[in-house]
Amino acid sequence: MRIAKLFLLSFTLALAALAQDSRGQIQGRVTDPSGAVISGAAVRAVNTATNQATPVATNQTGDFLVPFLLPGTYKVSVAAAGFKQWIRDGVGVQVNDRITLNATLTVGSAAESVSVTGDAPLVDASSASLGTVVDQRRVSELPLKDGNPIMLSSLSPGVMNLSTGGWSRPFDNASPSAIAISGNRTGTNEFTIDGAPNTTGAGGNVAYIPPAGVVEEFKIQTATFDAANGFASGAVINVSLKSGTNQLHGQLYEFFQNPILNANSFFNNLSGQARANIRQHRFGGNANGPIVLPKLYDGRNKSFWMYGYESIKDTFPRATVTDTVPTEAERRGDFSQLLTVGSQYQIYDPATITAAANGRFSRQPIPGNIIPSSRISPLAQNVQKYWPAANLPGTRDGSANYTILVPDIDDFWTHVFRVDHNLSERNRFFLRGDANRRRSVTENRYGNDAYGTLYFRRNLGGGADHVYVFRPNLLLNTRYSYTKYYDNTDPRSMGIDLAGLGFSSAYVNQVKSISPNAVSLPNLNVGGFAVISASGVSRASRDTHSLAANVTHIIRNHSLKYGYEHRVYRDFSLSLGLNSGRFDFASDFTRGPLDNSPAAPLGQPLASFLLGQPTGGYLDFNDTYAQQAIVSGGYLQDDWKITRRFTLTLGLRYEIGRPTTERFNRTVRGFDANAASPVEAAAKANYARAPISDISAADFRVRGGLTFAGANGESRGLWNADRNNFSPRIGFAHQLDSRTALRGGFGRFYDLDRQNVNQSGFSRRTLLVPSLNNGQSFLASTATPYPGGIDRPNGAAQGLLTFAGQGVSYFNSGLRTPYTQRWQFSVQREVVKDMALEVAYVGSMSQDLRISRAQNPIPRQFLSTAVTRDQPAIDALSRAVTNPFYPLLPNTGLAATTTTRGQLLRPYPQFTGVSVTNNDGYSNYHSLQSRLEKRFSSGYTLMTSYTWSKFMEGIGYLNETDPKPEYVVSDQDRTHRLVASGIWELPFGRGKRIGGWQIQGIYQYQAGAALGFGNAIFNGDLKAIPLASDKRSIGRWFNTDAGFERNAARQLGSNIRYLPSRYNGIRGDAMDNWDLSVIKNTYFTERIYLQFRAEFLNAFNHAQFLAPNTTPASTAFGTVTETAQMPRLMQFGLKIFF
């Protein structure tokens, strides 16, 4: 009865999938010399580093299973009455391994033994799943930029590396997460640490990245068919941390990068600029061993600890900025120097406006182009100190007179620990915890508070795992884990005294009413001059709670696993936008002599600023959100060993997720397409006075509007729960002979609901309106920009009228859970000793992908079908007509007295756009994947993988009116990918002073991304667009003269598009990269040694370019202006091992 209750408990606990467990297992069958099975034989697997033993027994069919084994080396023994003991030493267990060891016992005394030596088999004949293990030596010794072990995921076949920019530090969570695996897009993969979830809820990035020194190894599970895997449709990246052993081990280290060692970038060389000032220091240490408290407790063979620490301090120049700042004379209001350049620089006085002919207005020039000091705004006098002084001569009019190499500065640390305790051979647990912190200063362009961001981020995580053996064939594993990801962004000017700068007390109080503790310098955008800019204030946290229970039950030749899983994802976000306001200064009121005269090339916007007269701007008032998503699932998995050589795996999983909710219902729920808008009657009356010919007054409708969670009987969830998420799994593994295995599998995988709430109506933007009569009189100034007050969010109070005059979006209430069906067939062969080759066909098909679809397009019959610019059609749709929504929707995009004919033709004319997230998306993927791996022996190891693949998808519409998405090659398709890595101990000087040398390397080649040319006119042959590699250059990446219409005045508009969004045969630059390193180990004792490392990242300084400009009307069409990765970086390191 007690056991039954425990079983019931295991099904009602909340959890995380156990096939994602980082521990491995050893299984096999025990027979006598005649081949008859032996039941009841005692099997023990002993971890040679900790002496921890796991005992099991063979069942009626002679089969045994030793689960939940930490990665490491084991001694396996089998004993049965009347037979000699069978012992196998040196059995290596890796992450999520399933090792098959069959034992044939010899008749004799149990006091005698037969020993067998040798590593675990290279060929996996027990599982249908595909995966690649990156072992501890590769993690420790391969060249690893920034010390991020997750970047080695790219060693696996099927993994496409889509990161750009070059950074891969442990706090650059997006870079290692930017991997598309076997037909699943980025953001659909599951990251785990010791089997526990390590993925942020919304976005799918890895949450915490441990230092490489504390990682035992990790596995990229690219195609799993175990029903215990769930909540993600992509791959699983499963990291196993080191645990302690009976001996104290550890390391201290420091790595550094210095600009004097690095190469210059391609474009810096091209323009004659100096190389970037990249500096980095990465240092830390880790240790592990038994818990020993002298005279109090000796935990050898029982209790163990591990701790790691790492810190990174770096400086990186984001970009060289060249801009324009006011001269000393201009700051005093003296623009006379500009008149020496030309009369077009004349500044006109906004206070002298008078009526002119033809409805225009005129202004008088400011005498001598000098603004009297008495007219300069006190606020402008105070604020302009934030502009730095010019440090370049600039052009004749003073443009481009300031430059700076903008640095980003990072300060980062991380801590991680693990404690393992063995209560007995049947009862053990471990505890794990981690924390990190990053502080950054970015974009400090002026050396003061006028520009730049202070960024702070912290990760916290922890977990507890318990394994209990009821009897040799029945085990229970339970686990709880918690992950928190928190970040905040503040402008450098946070807390500034706005009143002291000259802003009115009314404006200061308006800003403080939004968030009293988030007052900063407003954004000041003066046309032609450097922006005085403060970033918006933001706060975000993402919490993941996971509780898991899993039962392993061996019944004859069936290995059963069943369990239930539960996760809670909680996200909080505060994004205030520009809550201190934005002020725009242009030439609207300082141009002349007429109000529609051309603007001066420079100067007039600055004069508006000095006079304290903005030409526009806005202030944001945004609400916060606190959302929650709960997902749970149960599964049953049967690994059925039908014969000694053939295993069939059968599984069924069921998942259900409660749709995302917001704590206070601050979110859109849906769209009521049939409800009459509150302004319909008034709009219909207005329309009847001036209808367009296409729609009669009787047929004009103003229907539709947003509905809100928890209001008017609506559900709190963003959509209704999908209760049909059944996931069948099937696979097989067949051992043809001792060196060859055939494997295959099929499974369905549902994707976790990673959607943020929609807060239309819970944010509001107040527009700065300086004048209603073209500057004849002014309503607002810089000091008092919103004399009538600011607009506050209405939430759901406006109901169907929410965001009328603007664009809206919503989720389809009947959303289904996206899923992927994946299959594989593979052959594994140990070609020579310690070397195995695997070749696999891997395919997948994804359905019900969530994509956005327009619900408010201009009807198709009004769009042009011409393949050239149809100006009459464009003019017909853009023709100004009487706006029936005036004055019903003030301060919106439909506030003017006129609108366009096209706007009134839309199904919901009161909205500028309506889009819905639905399940119309789909994709398919086919690939040939191969991997050649040589286990370390004879002084070297290597791993080579190659993937040929085709990834097609329909996740976007070519035209808003199309009935289904465009089926096109994916932007994440990379046809070819080749990765080779190796470690080689040089065969000279061994045991001597000149010994201890080794070299390591990683080579990556990856085809480029498919390119497209937008809604362009093309009248040539597509085959003429690509250029041969010897004809291609950064100035002409493809044939720009192949038939494109280049004239900007003849581009398409208001048309039905036929040109595909991407072309398979036209590609961007390929990745072609070598990372190399040299290591020298100097031993002081057998256990204590010094390691010197020199690492050459992008060793041959190969420039990989970002995509070229693909806009035919652009003067830069076909040119490349940026690289996708760093130039060659050298980093040196020193490690002490003990």
N, C-alpha and C positions, 0 to 999 in steps of 0.2 A: 504494500500500500504506500509506503514511504517513497519507494522508487517511482510508483505511478504518479504521485504528487509532484515529484521532481520533473518528470517528463511533462506534466501539465504546465509547470512553471516555465519550462524551456520554450513552450509554445506561446506563452502569453507575455514573455519579456519583449522589450523593444530592442532593435539590433542593427548589425552590419554584416554583409555577406562573407561567409567563411571560406568559400573557394578562393576568395581574395586573400586568404590567410597567407602570411609570409612563411609559415612553417611547412615542412615537407613530411613525407611519409615513406616508409619502407614496407613493401608487401611481397608476398611470395607463397610458394607451396613447398611443403616438406614431404619427401617420399623416401622409401627404402630402396635398396639396390635393384629390386624388381620393378620399380615404378609405382608400387602401391602407396597410397597416401597414408600419412601417419597423423592421427588426431591426438590432441592433448599434449603435443610437444611444447616445451617451454622455450619461448623466444625472448631474448633480451637485446635491446639496443642501448649501448652505453656511449655517451658523449665523452670522447677521450680527453677533452679539455676541462670538463667539470666533474667527471665520474657520475653524472646523472644517468640513472638507468630507467628504462621504460620496459616493463615486462608485459608480454601478451602470451597467448597460447593458440595453437592451431585448432581449427574447428573440425567438424566431421569430415569435411572434404580436404583436410590437410592444409587449408589456406590460413594465412595470418596477415594482419595489418598493424603496423606500428605508426600511429598518427602523431601529429603535433610535435614534430621534431624540429628544434631550432637548427638553422643552417650551421653546418660544421662537419667534423669527421667523427665517424662512429665505428664501434666494434660490435658486430652482430654475432650472437651465439645462439645455437639451437641444441637442446638436449631432450632426449627421450629414453625411457627405460629400455635396456637391451641394445643401445646404440652408442657409438662413440660421439662425444660432443663435437659439433661442427662450429667452427669459428672463422669469421671473415673480418680482417682488419682493414682499416683505411677506406671505409665507405663514406664518400663525400656526399652530403645532402645539401642541396641548394634551395633557393627560394621556391616555394610551392612545388617542390619536386615530388614525383611519384616514381620511386625506384623499385624495380622488381629484382628480388634476389631469391632464386629457387635453391633449396638445399637438398642434397641427396645424402642421407645418413648411412654410415658404414656400421655393420654389426660389430659389437664389441662392448667393452666395459665403459660405463659413463665416466670413469676416472680418466680414460684416454680421450684424446682430442685430435681432430683433423683440422689444421689451419689452412685457410685460403687467403691469399693476399690479392690486392688489386682495387683500383678505383671503381666507382659506380659505373654502370654501363652508359655509354654515350647515346645509345639508341633507346628511345622511350617507347616501350611496347605495352604501356598500361593506360595511356590517356589519349583522347582524340584532340586535345587542345594544342595550339601552337603558342610558342613563347620563346624568348631569348633571355638567358641569365647573364647579367653583367656581374662577374664575380669580384671578390674583394681586391684581387691583385690588379684587375683592370681599373677599378674605381680609384685605387691608390696610386697607380703608376702611369696610366695614360695621361698625355697632356690634357689638362683640364682648365680651361680659361675660367678665371674667377672662382674656381673651386666648387662649381655647381655640379653634383653628381648626376642630376636628372638630365643634363644635356647629353649624357651617354645613351639615352633612350634611342638616339638616332642610329646606334649600331645595329638595331634590329631590322630585319626585312619588313616591308609593309609600312614603315614609319616615314612620313614626309615631313621634313623640317621646314617650317614656314616662317621662322623667326627672322626678323631683319633688324638692323641697327647695331648689331655686334655685342651688346651687353648681355651677360648671362649670369649676373651676380645672384647670390642666394636671395636677395630681396627684389630681383627683377622677375616676379612671379609669372608675368605674361610670356617671357621668352621660352622657358622650357615647356610651357603649356601650349605653345603654338605648334602643335603636331597633329597632322591628320593621319589617321591609322586605318588602313584597309577599308577605305570607302566611307569612313565616318569623319565628319568635319571637326575642326578644332572646337573645343568646348564640350564635347560629348564623351570624353574619357574620364575614368575614375582613377584618382591618385590615392594611395593608401600608405600608411606607415604601420608596420607590424600587423597588417590586416585591417586596421581601423581606417575609416574615411579620413582623407586629407585633401578634400576638394572644397573650394568655396561654393556656396549654394547657387548664386546667380552669376554666371559667367564661365564656370567650369575650370577655373585656374587652380593650379596646385596652391595649397594654403601655406604649408611650412616646408622649407627645404633644409634638411640637416647638413651639417658639414660633412665633407667626404670622409673624413677620418673616423666618423662614428658609424658609417654604413658598412654592414657586413657584406651585403650584395643586394641587388634588386633584379626584378624580372619584369619584362615587358610582355604581358599576356595579350597577344594580338588577336587571337581567335579562341575563346574559351567556350566550352559546351557543358559546363557544370551548372546545374540549376541553382546553386548557391550564389552565383554571380547575378547581380541585379542593380537596378536604379541607374544604369548608364548603358547606352547603346554602343559605345566605343570600346576601346581597349582598357586594360587595367595595368597601371604602373605601380608595382608592389615593392616597396622598400622595406628591407629588414635591417634593423639596427643591431649593432654589436651588443652582446651580453657579456657579463664577466666570466672569467675562468678561474681555475685554481691558482694561477700565477698572475702576478701583477704585470700588465702590459700597458704601454702608452706611447705617446709621441708629443713632442713640442715642435712647432714649425713657424716659419715666416716666409712669405712670398712678397716680392715687390716688383713693380713696374715703374720705369723711369723714362721720360720722353727722349733722353739721349740715346736710349737703346732701340727706339722704335723707328719704323719707316714712316715716310710722309704719305699722306693719302693721295690718290690719283688726281683729284681735282685741285688739291693744294699745290701739287707739283705743276699742274697745268697752268695755274694762275700765278705761280711764283710766290705762294704764301708759305710761311714756316709751318712745320709739323705741329700737330696739336700737343698741348701740354697735358698729357695723360699720366697721372701718377696714382699708384695704388699700393697700399700696404695691407696685406692680409696675414694675420697671425693668430695663433691659438694653440690649443692642445687638447688631448683627451687621454683618458686612462680607464682601465677596467681591471677588476680582480675580485677576490673573495672578500666578503665582509668579515673583518677580523678586528675585534676590540680586545686588546691585550688584557689577559686575566679575567675577561668578562664573557667573551663569545668568540668562538672559532667557527666561521661559516664555510670553511672549505668543504667541498662536495655538497653544499647545501644552499648557501646564500651568496649572491654576487651583485656587484654594482658596476655601472658604467656612467661616465660623465664626460661631456665635451663642451668646449668653449671656442668661439671664433669671433674675431673682430675684423672689420674692413673699414679703412679710411681711404677715400679716394677723391680726386679732383679730375673733372673732365670738362673740357670746353665744349659747350653745347653747339655754339656756332659763332662765326665772326659776323658781327652786326655792323653794318654801315648805315647811318641814319643822318637826319638833319636836326640840328638844335638851333634855337635863336641866337643870333649874335648879341654882343653886349649892347649895341645900338638898338637892335630890334626890341630887346627887353625894356628899353626906355621909351619905346614907341616910335623910334626913328627908323623909317623904312626908305629914307632918301637914297641910300646906296642902290636900291633896286631900280630906281628911275634911270640910273646911269647905264643899266643893262637894256632897258627898253620901256616905252610908255605903257606897254601892256601890264606892267606891274603897279600901275596906279591904284591906290586904295581910295574908296569912296565912303563918304560919311553917312551912316544909316539914319542920322538925325535930320538929314536934309531932304528926305524923300518928298516928292511932289508928283502930282498927276501929270502924265504926258499923253501924247496922241495915241490913238488905237488901243486905248485901255491899258497902256503900259504906265510904268512909274520911272521917274528919273531921280538920280542922286548926284550930289556935288562932290568933286574930288577933295580929299583932305589936303590942305595947302602944304606943299613941299613933301608930302608923304610922311608927315611927322604928326603923331597923335599928341595933343597937349597932355602933359603929365597929370593935370587935374582930372582928365577924363579916364585915366587908367584905373581899372577896378582894383580896390585893395586886395581882393581875393587873388587876382592875377599876379599882383606884386608879390604876394606871399607864396603862391604855388610855383611860380616859374623858377624858384631856387632849386627845384628838384631836377630841372634840366641841367646836365653837366655842361661844362664849357667845351667849346669846339676844340678838337685836337687835330683837325685836318684843314688844309686850305679850302677844300670844297670847290664847287664850280663857280662861275661868275656871279650867280645869284645867291650863293651860299649854301646850295644843296650839297648833301653828302659830305658834311664837314665834321662828322664824328664817327669814330669806330671803336669797337671794343671786342675782345675775345671773351665771350660770356662763359664763365665757369659754373659748373654744378658741383656742389660739395656734398659728400655723403659721409655719415658716421653711423656705423652699424655694428651690433653685437648679437650673438645668439648663445643660448645655453640649452643643453639637452641632457637628460639623465634616464637611466633605466635601472630598476632593481628587480632581480629574480630570486624567488625563494621556493625551495622544494620542501614542503611539509612532510612528504613521504614519497615513495615511488608511485603512489596512486593520486597524489594531491599536490598541485603546484600552481603558482601564480606569478605574475610580474606586474610591475607598475612602471609607467612611462610618463615623462613630462618634458615640455619644451617651451621656450619663450625666446622671442627676438624683438629687437627695436631698431628702427631706422629713423634718423633725422637728416633732412636734406635742405639745402638752400639752393634754389634754382632761379635762373633768369635774373640775376642781380646785375642789370645792365648799367645802372648809373652810380652804383656804390652808395645808394641811399634807399629810403623806403618807398621811392616812387615806382619801383618796378621789382617784381620778383615774388617768390613764394617760399614760405616755410612749410615743409611737409614732414609729417610724423606718421609712422605706422608701427603697429605691434601685432605680433602673433602670439597666441597662447594655446597650448594644447596639452592633452594628457589622456591617460587611459589606464584601465585595469583589465587584466585577462586572467581567467581561472580555468584550469583543466582538472577534472576529477574522473578517475577510473573506477566505475562501479564494479566491473569485473573485466577480464581480459578482452571480451568482445563487446563491451558497452562503455562509452565514454561521453562525457558532457563538457562542452566548452562554452563559457559565458564571457561576455566582454562589454565594457562600457567605455566610450571615448567621447572627448569633447574637443572641438576646435573653434578658436575665435580668431577672426581676422578684423583688425581695426585700423582705420586710417583717418587722418584729418589734414586739411589744407587751410592755411591762413595766409593772407597777404602780409608782406613785411610791414605794412603801415597799420596793422591791426591796433586799435585803441587810440588812433590819432585824434587830436583835438580839432574837430571840424570848425567849431566856432572861432578858435584862434586863427584859423586860416582865412576867415572872412565869410563863412556861410552863415546865413541867418539862423536865429534860434528856432524858428519855425521848421526849417529844413532839418536841423540837427535832431529835433524832437521827432520828426517824421521818420528819419532813419532809425533812431533808437526804438521807436515803437515797433519796428519789425523784429529786431533782435538787439537788445541793449548792449550785449557783450560782443557784438560783431561789427563794430563801426570801423571803417577803413577809408582810405583816400579813394574818392570816386575815380572812375576812368575818365580821363580827359583826352579826347581825340581831336587834335588840331590838325586840319588837313595839311599834308605836306611835311609835317614835323613829327619827331619821335613821340610816341604815345606815352603819356603818364598813366600807367595802368596798374591796377590792383586786381589780383585774382579773386574769384569768389570764395567765400567761406564754405567749407564742406566738412561733414562728419559722416562716417559710415562704419558700420560693424556688421559682420556676418558670423553667426554662431551655428554650429552643427552639433547636435546631441545624437549619439548613437548607442543603442543597447542591443546586444546580440546574444542569442543562444543557439547552439548547434549540437545535435546528438549524432554520434557515430555508432552504428550498430552492425556487427558482423554476424550474418546468419548464413551458415554454410558457405557457398561461393558467391554470396551477395554482400557487398559492402554498402550499407544504407546510410544516408545522411538526411536528416530532416531538421527543419528549424523554422523560426519565424523572425522577421526583421522589422525594425522600426527606427525611423530617423525623424528628427525635428530640425527644420532649417528656419532660423530667425534672422531677418535682416532689418537693420535700422539705417535710415539715410536722412541727412539734412544737407540740402544743397541750396544755399541762399541766392545763388546767382550774383548779380550786381545789386546787392541790397543797399549799397551806399550810392548807387546811381551811376549813370553814364551821361557824359555831356559831349555833344558833337559840335564842332565849330567848323563851318564851311564858309563859302563865299556868298551865301544867299543875300546877306544884308550889307556887304561891303564891296559888291561889284557895281560896275556902272559903265557908261553913264545911265543905261537903262537896266531895269531889273532882270531882263533876259539877255544882257550882254555876256560875252564869254568871260569866264573866270580868269583871273591872273594865274600864271604858272606857279606863283608862290607869294605868300605874304598876306593876302586877304583873310584867310581863316585865322591867322595869328592875330590880326587886327581885331577880329570879332572876339577872340579870347581876351585880349587886353581891354576891350571896351565892356567886357562882362556880358556879352550878348550871345548865348548859344543859339544854334540853328536847329537843334533837335537833341534827342536823348531819351532815356527811360530809367525807371527804377523798378527792380524786381521785388515781389513779395511772395515767397514760396513757402509752402507748408512742408512739414516733415512726413515721413512714413515709417511705420513699424509693421513689417509683414511677416507672415508665418506660413510655411508649407509643411505638411506632415505626410510622410509616405511610409508604407509598410508592405510586407510581403511574406509569404510562406512558400516553402519548397520541399520537394522530395527528390532525392537523387539515389539511383541504384547503379553501382558499378558491379556488373555481373561478369565474373570470370567463367565463361562458358567452358573453355578448355584451358590447358596450360598456356596456349599460344594466342588465344583469342578472348578479348574483353569487349563486352558491349556495355555502353553507358546510356542510361535512360533517365530523363529528368523532367519534372514539371514544376513550374514556378508560377505563382499568382501574385500580382502586385496591385495595390490601389493607393492612390494619392488623393488626399483632400486638397482641393484647389487652393491656391494662394489666397489668404485673407489679410486684410489690414486691420490693425487693432481697433481703430476708431472708424472703420468703414470709409476712410478717405481715399476712395478709388472709384473709377468708372466700372460699372457692371456690364453694360451692353448698350445697344442702340435700338430704339423703338422706331422702326422705319415707317409705321403707319399712323402714328399719333400726329395730330395737328399741332404745329408750332404755336406758341403763345402769340406770335406776331403774324400769324397767317391772315387773319381777317384784315388787319391794317395793311399788310403788304399786298393782298389781293386788291384792295380798294385803290392803292397807289398804282398798282400795275394796270388796272383797268383804264386808268387815265392815259397811259402811254404804253400799250402792249407792243411786243415785237411780232412780226408776221408769222413766226414759226409756232407760237403758242397762243391760242386764243385766251381771252380773259377768263372764260369759264374753265379752261383746262389748266390754268396756272395753279400749282400746288406748292405749299410750304409745309412739308411733312417731315417728320423724323427729328430725333434728338437723343441725347445721351441719357442713360439710366444709371443709377448709382447703387452701390452695395448697401444692403440693409434698408433702402428707402422704398416706400410704396410697395412693400411686399416682395422686393427683390432679395435674392439670396446674398449672403455675405461673400461667397467665393467669386473669383474672377470668372469661373465657368462651372458647369456641372461636372461632378465626378464621373470619370470613365471607369466603369466596373467590368470591363471586358478584357483585362490585360493578362491573358493566359500565355505563358511562355513555354512551349515544349522544347526539349533538348534531346538530341540523340547523337551518339558517336560510337566509333569502334576503333580498336587497335589490334592489329594482327601481326604477330611475329613470324615472318617467313622462315628465318633462320636466326642463328645467334647474332648476326650482324645486320639484319634487315628487318624493317617494320613498315607496314602499311597502316595509315591512319586516316580517318575522315570523320566529319561531323556536320550537323545542322542545328541551328538554334534561332530562336526569336528573342530579341532583346528590346525592352522598352526604355525610353529615355526619361530621365528625371525631369520633372517640371521645373525648369529654370526660367521663370518669367517674373519680371518686376511689375508692381502695381501701376496703374494708369491714373495720374492725378490731374487730369484736365478738370478745371474748376477749382482746384485747390492751390493754384498758383495764379498770380495776377501781375501784369506789367502795366505800370502807369507811364504813359507817353508824355514827354516834355514837349509842350506845344508853345513855342515862343510867340507866335502871332497868328491871328486868324485873317489878317488882311494884307498879307505880303509885306509886312514890316512897316505899315503906316502907323501902327501902334503896337506896343509889346505887352504881353501878358506875364512873361517870365524873364528872369535874369539868372545869371550864374549863382548869385547869392540866394535868390528865392525862386527856385525852379518850379515849384508846384504850389502856387498860391491858393489853388482850390482844394488842396489836400491830395492824398494818394489813394488809389483804388486798393481795396482789400479783397482777398479771395472770398468768393461766395460759397465755396464748397458745392454741395448739392442743392443749395437753395434755389438756384435759377432753373433747375430741372431741365426740361427739353431745350431751354434757351442757352444753356451753358456753352460757352465758346462759339456761339453763333457769330458769323462774320469772320471766323477763323477756321483752321483745319482741326479735325478731331479724329481720334482712333479708338478702337475698342477690341475686345476679345469676343470671338464667337462663343456663345454660351454653351454650345454643344461640342466644344473642342475635344478631340480624342488625343490619347497619348501617342506621340510618335514612336515608331518601332523600326528595327532593322532585322532582317532575316539574313543570316550569315552561314556560309558553308565552306568547307575546305576538304581537299583530298591531298594527301602528302605521302612521300616515300622518304624514309630515312635509311642511310647505309653507312656503316663504319667502313670506310674505304681502305684505310690502313690503321695500324695501331694508334690510338689516341686521336684519330681524326675522323669526323663524321660529316656527311653531306646530306642535306635535306632539301628536297624540291617539292613545292606545294602549289596547287591551284587554290586561290582564295577568292571567293566572290561574295557579294552582298547586294541586297536590295532594300532600300529604305522607303517607307510609306508614311503618309499622314504627317509629313514634316510641316512645321508651323512657319508660315510665311505671310506676308502682308499683301492684301489685295485691295485695290481702289474700288470704292463703292459709289463714287461721285464723279465719274468721268463725263466729258462732253460726249454725247452719243456718237457712235461710229459714223453714221451717215453724214455728219457734218464735217468730218475730217477729210483731208485731201488724200487721194490715192495716187497722186503723181509721184514720180521718182525724182523730180526736180522741184525746186522751190515754187510753191503755188501761192503767189502773193495775193491774188483775190480771195483765196480761202483764208489766209492769215488775216487779211484786213476784215473779212466778214465776221470772223470770230472775235477779233479785238476791237470791233467798232463800239464806240461809246454809245450807250443807251441810258435812258432814265432809270435810276436806281430805285426800285420799289421798296427797298429797305431803309431809305433815308426818310426821316432821322431816327429810325427804330433801333439801329445798332451802332451807337456812338463809340468812338475810340476803337474801332475794329477795321478790318480790311474792307468792310462794306459800309463805311461811314460817309462816303462822299455822295454828292448829288447824282453822279453817274457811275455806271459800272460797265462791264463788257457784255456783248451779246452772248458770248460763250458762257459766261457765268450764269446767265438766266436759263441756258439750255441744260444745265446740270440737273440730275434727279433731285438733289437737295440744294436748291440755289442759295439758301441762307448760310451754307457752309462753303468755304473755299476748297475744302477737301474732306473726304471721309474715307478712312481705311479700316479694314478688319483683319485681325490675325485669325487665320483658319488653317485647315489641314490639307491644302492643295499641293504641297510640295512632295517631291519624290526624287530618288536617285538610284543609280546602280553602279556597280564596281566589279571589275574583273581584273585578275592579276596572276602573274607567275612570280612566285617568291622562292628564293633559294638562299641557303646559308651553308657555308663551309667553316667548320670550327675545329681547330686543333687544340686539344687540352695541353696545358703546360707540361712539356717534357723535353729532354735533350736541349734545354736552355732557351726554349722559345715557345710562344703561343701566338696564335693568330685567329682572327674571325673576319670572314668576308661575307657580305650579303649583297644580293642584287634583286631588284624589284622592277618588273615591267608591269605597268598598270594602265587602265583607262577608267576614269572617274567622270561619269555623265550625271547631270542633274537638271531638275526643273524646279527652281526655287525663286524665280522672278518672272514677271510678265514683260514681254517685249513692248506691248501696248496695253494701256489700262483697260481697253475694251476686249482684249483677247479672252477666249473662253477657257484657256488653260495655260499653265506656265510654259515658258520657252524651254525646250529640251536642248541642252547645249553642254559642251565640255565645261567641267567645273573650274572655277578660278583656283581651286586647290588641287587640281590635277597636275601631276608631274610624271611624265611618261616613263622616264628611266631614273633609277637611283642606284648607285653603287657605293658601298661603304666597305673599307678595309681597315683593320686595326691590328696591331701586333706589338709584342714585347720580346726583345731579343737580348739575352745576356751574352756579351761579347766573349768569345772563346779564347781569351788570352789573359795571362796574369792571374789566373785563379789561385787564391791562397797567397798571393804576393801583393806588394804595395801597389803595383800597377794594375791589379785586378779590381773587380767590383764594378766594372763599367757595363752599362746597358743602354740600348736606344729603344725608343717607343715612337709610335706614329699612328695617326688617324688620317685617312684620305676619304673625302666625300665628293662625289659627283652627283648632281641632281639637275634634271632638265628644268628649263624655265617655265614660267606660267604663260598660258594662252592669252593673247591680246585681242582687244576689240577697239572699234573706232567710233562708238556712239551712234547717234542718229545722223550718220554722214551720207553724202552722195558719192557713190563709187560707180564708175562706168568702165572699169577695166577688167583684167583677168586676175583673180585672186592668187594664182600661182606666181604672178609677177611681183607680189608684195614682198615675200621674204628675200633676203640677200644672203649670199654665201658668206661664210665666216670671214674670208679674206677680203670681202667687199664691204663688210659691215664696220661702222665706226660710231663713236658717240655722237657725231654730228649727223649721221644718217643711218639709223639702226635698221631701217627697212626702206623699201623703194617708195619714197613719198610722191613720186611721179607716176605711179602705176595706174592712176585713174581717179584720184580723189579730187573733189571740188574744194579748192583752197580759199576761194573768195568768201569772206565773212558775210558779205551782203547777199550771197546766193545759197546760204545754208537752209536746211529744211526747217519747217515749223508747222504746227497744227496738221500733222500728217500721220498716216498709218505707216509705221516703221516696218521695213522688211530686212534690213541689214542685221545679221545676228549680233548678239552682244559680245561673242568671242569666237575666234577661229583657232581650230586645233593646230593648223600648220604654221601659225604665226606666233612666235614665242619670244618672251623676254630672255634675259641673260641666264645662263646656267650657273649653278654653284660648282666650283672647281677648287677645292681647298685642301691644303696639307697642314696638319699640326704635327710638329715633331718635337722630341725632347731627348736630352741626354741626362743620364743619372750616373752618379759615382757614389757607391756605398763603401764606407770605410769602417771596418769592424774593430771595436775595442775589446769586446768579449763576444761570445756566441749570441747574446741577447741584446747587447748595447752597441749601436752603430750610428754613424753620422751619414746622412744622405744629402748630397748636393745635387740640385736640379737646375738645368737650363732648358727652358721651354720656348719654342718658336711657333707662335700662333699665326696662322696664315703665313707659313714659313717662306713661301716664294713671292709674297706680296702681290698676290693675284687680285685684281680688282673685279669684284662681282657687282654689276650695275643693277640699280632698280629699273623699273619699267620705263620705257621712253614715253615722251609726250605723244598721245594718240588722238589729239584734237586737230582735225585737218585745217581749221580756220586759224589755228595758233601759229605765230611766227616761229615757235619752238617745235613745231610738228616733226616727229621722228628723231628728236634729239634726247640725249640722256644727260641728266644734270646731277645725279646722286649715286652713291654706292650703297650696297646693301650690307656691307660688313666693314669691320675695321681693317686698316692696313696692317702690315706685319707688326706684331707686338712681341717683345721679348720679356719674359718674366723669369726671375731667378728665385730659387727657393732653397731653404736649408731646413732639414728635419733631423731631429734626434729621436731615435727609437730606443725603447727600453722594455 
